[in-house]
Amino acid sequence: MRDMSIPTVRVDRNSHGSWIVALPDQARSLICASLDDARRVAYTQASTRRPCELVICDAYHRVARRELLSAG
């Protein structure tokens, strides 16, 4: 079971074909044109929120990568 106190940065595809980066402390998500761009943004955002869980989904909304970035 995941610790609910650890923030999660999530990358997923939206219904318009864009990639969104959902941030735990913001109401609006960041929109990226490609998965590579979204992945770069997500890693950058997650690195400022350590410890943080990073979840990257594929185009079919399956979890392709789940990573826990520790405080160190």
Secondary structure in CASP SS format (residue, H / E / C, confidence):
PFRMAT SS
TARGET T0000
AUTHOR 0000-0000-0000
METHOD secondary structure of the structure
MODEL  1
M C 1.00
R C 1.00
D C 1.00
M C 1.00
S C 1.00
I C 1.00
P C 1.00
T E 1.00
V E 1.00
R E 1.00
V E 1.00
D E 1.00
R E 1.00
N C 1.00
S C 1.00
H C 1.00
G C 1.00
S C 1.00
W E 1.00
I E 1.00
V E 1.00
A E 1.00
L C 1.00
P C 1.00
D C 1.00
Q C 1.00
A C 1.00
R C 1.00
S C 1.00
L E 1.00
I E 1.00
C E 1.00
A C 1.00
S C 1.00
L H 1.00
D H 1.00
D H 1.00
A H 1.00
R H 1.00
R H 1.00
V H 1.00
A H 1.00
Y H 1.00
T H 1.00
Q H 1.00
A H 1.00
S H 1.00
T C 1.00
R C 1.00
R C 1.00
P C 1.00
C E 1.00
E E 1.00
L E 1.00
V E 1.00
I E 1.00
C E 1.00
D C 1.00
A C 1.00
Y C 1.00
H C 1.00
R C 1.00
V E 1.00
A E 1.00
R E 1.00
R E 1.00
E E 1.00
L E 1.00
L E 1.00
S C 1.00
A C 1.00
G C 1.00
END
